[in-house]
Amino acid sequence: KLAQVYMNLIVNACQAIGDCGDGREGVIRIRSSSEGAMVRIELSDNGLGMDEATRLRVFEPFFTTKDVGSGTGLGLSIVFGIIRDHRGSIDVASTPGVGTTFTLRLPADQAVANT
């Protein structure tokens, strides 16, 4: 199930970068670190970013900023549920025109065992 989380976040980052259209080279970074018994995974991009109103809603089921027929609005709500089921947490920080960072914190025994 965690593979679904990583794939969904990477696909979203690719889509955000692809929409930039400002000549910047798209960058996706994945970083991991240990925080005691937890593993911290950061996935960031330099794509479009989100305003605060959008950021606050990204984990809501059926919320999407995509055109009709281009997305269901379920991807990030499913991600949220999977992370919660693995006893973890997920946060998002974003700045319009700069990019977005999703930060996952998972118990070390869950971070790789259930991919």
Backbone as a ProteinNet text record, in pm:
[ID]
protein_1_A
[PRIMARY]
KLAQVYMNLIVNACQAIGDCGDGREGVIRIRSSSEGAMVRIELSDNGLGMDEATRLRVFEPFFTTKDVGSGTGLGLSIVFGIIRDHRGSIDVASTPGVGTTFTLRLPADQAVANT
[TERTIARY]
81.7	0	85.2	199.5	283.1	336.1	353.2	395	291.5	164.1	56.7	70.9	108.3	130	240.3	354.5	469.7	437.1	372.6	338.6	243.2	142.4	45.4	112.2	197.1	263.9	357.9	426.6	518.5	440.6	331.1	249.4	194.6	145.4	95.5	206.1	326.1	438.4	471.8	472.7	499.4	395.9	271	165.4	181.3	220	240.2	356.1	460.2	576.1	540.7	468.1	431.8	345.4	271.8	182.6	252.2	377.7	446	452.1	506.3	512.5	593.6	680.4	758	905.4	937.9	1075.1	1166	1119.3	1202.3	1214.2	1327.1	1343.4	1271.2	1187.2	1113.8	1203	1185.2	1265.4	1172.6	1193.4	1126	1236	1225.6	1324.9	1254.7	1321.1	1273	1385	1353.2	1451.6	1393.4	1480.8	1436.3	1534.7	1483.3	1568	1501.2	1579.9	1530.3	1500.3	1387.6	1349.5	1314.1	1414.7	1390.8	1328.8	1210.1	1141.6	1060.9	1069.3	994.2	1088.1	1033.6	1103.1	1029.5	1106.5	1049.6	1084.4	983.2	1002.5	943	1025.2	980.1	983.4	873.8	867.7	831.6	922.4	899	915.6	847.4	859.8	867.1	911.5	916	809.5	695.2	584.1	502.2	376.1	286.4	265.3	267.4	233.2	82.9	41.2	-101.4	-120.8	-236.4	-270.7	-318.6	-334.5	-369.3	-505.7	-603	-736.7	-732	-654.3	-639.7	-563.6	-453.4	-371.1	-453.7	-543	-624	-723.5	-751.7	-853.3	-798.1	-667.2	-613.5	-644.4	-666.9	-693.3	-842.8	-928.7	-1073	-1110.4	-1194.1	-1240.1	-1314.5	-1287.1	-1349.6	-1310.5	-1217.5	-1168.4	-1059.6	-1074	-973.2	-964.8	-848.6	-829.8	-818.3	-829.8	-816.1	-947.1	-936.2	-1054	-1144.2	-1272	-1368.1	-1319.4	-1319.6	-1275	-1126.3	-1052.2	-906.8	-862.2	-951.8	-915.8	-1040	-1030.6	-1146.7	-1145.2	-1028.5	-1018.3	-1006.4	-971.6	-959.5	-815	-720.3	-581.6	-524.1	-530.4	-468.8	-550.7	-681.8	-759.8	-724.8	-697.9	-653.5	-515.2	-425.9	-292.5	-304.7	-388.6	-408.8	-454.3	-549.9	-600.7	-495	-415.3	-310.1	-207	-166.1	-68.4	-126.5	-251.2	-317.1	-322.7	-356.9	-364.4	-228.8	-120	15.5	67.3	-24.8	8	102.3	87.2	174.1	96.6	166.6	103.8	158.3	81.7	123.7	85.6	178	156.7	195.4	141.6	174.9	202.2	310.2	343.9	355	305.3	307.4	306.9	373.4	376.2	348.9	247	218.3	341.3	367.7	479.7	614.6	618.8	745.6	746.7	638.3	631.7	562.3	568.5	496	584.7	569.6	639.5	539.5	535.3	458.7	557.9	526.1	611.2	534.6	588.8	530.6	614.8	550	617.9	552	636	586	670.5	608.4	689.1	788.3	911	1016.6	975.8	902.5	862.9	757.1	693.7	589.8	642.4	749.7	795.7	838.3	896.2	940.2	878.7	830.7	781.1	654.7	576.2	445	434.6	545.3	540.3	477.4
-120.6	0	125.8	122.1	242.5	274.7	172.8	198.2	286.5	266	348.3	492.9	512.3	645.9	716.3	649.6	711.3	740.4	646.9	665.5	783.8	792.5	900	1035.9	1047.1	1174.3	1212.7	1115.5	1144.4	1185	1116.6	1153.6	1294.9	1327.8	1463.7	1567.1	1536.2	1628.4	1646.8	1539	1547.8	1635.4	1620.7	1702.1	1849	1877	2015.7	2079.9	2004.3	2055.7	2076.3	1982.8	1991.4	2111.4	2159.6	2273.1	2407.4	2409.7	2536.5	2625.7	2573.1	2647.8	2774.7	2787.7	2911.7	2891.9	2779.6	2755.8	2696.1	2686	2624.2	2474.6	2420.5	2275.9	2218.3	2119.7	2057.9	1970.4	1981.5	1903.4	1839.4	1709.6	1637.5	1582.2	1608.3	1557.9	1467.7	1358.4	1268.5	1256.1	1288.4	1280	1195.1	1123.2	1046	1065.7	1054.8	1064.9	989	962.9	892.9	994.2	977.1	1059.7	966.2	908.4	810.2	685.4	649	529.7	557.3	680.3	719.2	743.2	725.1	759.4	879.3	978.6	1098.7	1094.7	1106.7	1106.8	1236.4	1312.8	1437	1421.4	1455.9	1458	1600.2	1665.7	1804.9	1824.1	1925.9	1962.8	2114.8	2160.2	2304.4	2344.2	2278.9	2303.9	2425.9	2421.1	2535.5	2580.1	2486.8	2519.2	2538.6	2560.6	2576.7	2697	2761.3	2865.7	2798.7	2875.9	2821.1	2752.3	2808.3	2748.1	2609	2592.9	2463	2367.4	2414.8	2329.6	2269.3	2348.1	2300.8	2192	2177.7	2082.8	1960.7	1953	1849.5	1706.4	1681.7	1545.1	1512.6	1607.1	1582.9	1492.2	1390.5	1306.5	1390.1	1364.3	1425.6	1571.6	1624	1759.9	1751.3	1828	1830.7	1970.3	2004	2129	2101	1974.7	1934.9	1957.1	1966.6	1981.1	1859	1878	1767.9	1658.2	1535.5	1421.8	1393.4	1482.4	1464.2	1409.6	1403.9	1351.3	1331.2	1239	1207.5	1280.4	1331.1	1391.8	1290	1166.9	1063.1	1030.8	1065.2	1024.4	1061.9	1188.5	1231	1190.4	1173.1	1122.7	975.6	900.6	761.4	758.4	846	857.5	883.2	978.6	1012.1	889.4	815	695.6	588	566.6	464.5	503.3	628.3	674.1	658.6	697.2	682.2	535.3	446.4	302.5	245.8	309.5	266.6	340.1	402.7	473.9	591.8	656.9	768.9	898	998.8	1128.6	1183.8	1275.3	1341.3	1488.1	1573.4	1718	1769.8	1885.7	1947.5	2095.6	2142	2285.1	2324.4	2441.9	2481.8	2632.4	2679	2821.4	2834.9	2913.1	2930.8	2980.2	2916.4	2954.5	2903.3	2839.1	2789.5	2637.3	2576.8	2431.9	2381.6	2250.3	2181	2074.7	2056.4	1950	1872	1741	1650.7	1584.5	1585.8	1524.4	1410.4	1290.9	1171.5	1131.4	1091.7	1034.7	900.4	797.1	661	588.2	499.9	414.6	337.8	325	261.6	122.4	48	-87.5	-86.9	27.1	38.3	100.9	177.3	259.2	177.6	60.1	-20.5	-159.1	-206.9	-344.1	-367	-262.2	-279.2	-207.9	-196.1	-128.2	-219.5
0	0	0	65.5	66.8	-72.5	-155.2	-293.1	-362.7	-333.2	-389.2	-341.9	-216.7	-163.1	-240.7	-252.1	-319.2	-465.4	-532.2	-672.9	-690.9	-605.9	-617.7	-597.1	-496.1	-469.6	-583.4	-640.1	-751.1	-876.2	-906	-1021.9	-1005.1	-885.7	-861.4	-880.2	-832.2	-847.6	-995.4	-1070.6	-1215.2	-1284.2	-1246.8	-1306.9	-1270	-1147.3	-1104.7	-1179.7	-1201.2	-1274.7	-1421.7	-1478	-1619	-1650.5	-1552.3	-1572.7	-1556.1	-1514.3	-1486.8	-1610.6	-1719.1	-1843.1	-1838.3	-1740	-1727.5	-1759.9	-1820.9	-1863.4	-1757.6	-1633.8	-1529.9	-1553.5	-1514.8	-1517	-1396.3	-1419.3	-1310.5	-1225.9	-1094	-1000.6	-897.6	-875.3	-766.9	-677.9	-548.3	-452.6	-352	-322.4	-217.9	-116.5	7.2	115.3	226.8	293.8	409.1	522.8	642.4	760.6	873.8	975	1092.5	1201.4	1267.1	1382.1	1495.9	1558	1662.9	1603.8	1651.8	1603.5	1476.4	1426.9	1308.3	1190.1	1071.4	947.7	888.9	849	787.2	638.4	554.9	410.2	356.6	285.8	223.9	73.5	10.4	-134.6	-174.7	-245.6	-282.6	-432.2	-483	-623.8	-634.2	-749.9	-774.7	-876.8	-866.6	-958.7	-923	-960	-944.6	-801.3	-708.8	-570.7	-556	-432	-402	-312.4	-327.2	-231.4	-102.4	1.1	132.9	132.5	63.6	60	-3.6	-108.4	-173.5	-83.8	-25.6	61.2	174.5	231.1	343.3	303.7	174.6	129.4	56.9	34.3	-54.9	-12.3	114.4	159.8	164.5	128	126.7	9.4	35.2	-76.3	-180.3	-305.6	-422.7	-446.3	-367.2	-395	-501	-606.7	-711.6	-772.1	-820.5	-893.9	-1043.1	-1080.5	-1221.2	-1295.2	-1425.8	-1510.5	-1497.5	-1524.3	-1521.9	-1616.1	-1566.3	-1644.6	-1635.1	-1566.8	-1555.9	-1421.5	-1326.2	-1194.9	-1110.9	-1016.7	-932.9	-799.1	-759.8	-628.8	-517.2	-551.6	-449.8	-413.6	-498.8	-479.4	-345	-309.2	-182.7	-61.4	-76.9	37.1	63.1	-42.7	-26.7	37	-9	51.3	200.1	237.7	379	458	403.7	472	488.8	385.9	394.3	500.7	501.5	601.4	741.7	759.9	889.9	930.8	836	864.9	905.8	863.5	899	1023.5	1097.9	1223	1198.4	1083.8	1050.2	1035.6	986.8	960.9	830.2	772	649.1	658	620.8	619.6	483	448.2	319.8	341.7	279.9	277.6	131.5	96.6	-43.7	-56.7	-161.1	-193.7	-342.6	-379	-522	-598.2	-710.9	-795.5	-749.3	-633.1	-577.4	-570.5	-523.7	-515.6	-391.2	-374.6	-268.4	-206	-75.4	-4.2	80.2	57.4	142.2	237.4	366.1	467.9	533.2	519.3	579.9	699.1	805.8	921.8	949	947.7	965.5	1068.5	1147.2	1233.3	1146.1	1191.2	1111.6	1064.9	1147.1	1106.3	996.4	972.8	869.5	740.2	749.8	636.9	516	537.1	424.4	423.1	535	544.4	464.5	444.7	380.8	247.1	177.1	47.6	-52.6
[MASK]
+++++++++++++++++++++++++++++++++++++++++++++++++++++++++++++++++++++++++++++++++++++++++++++++++++++++++++++++++++

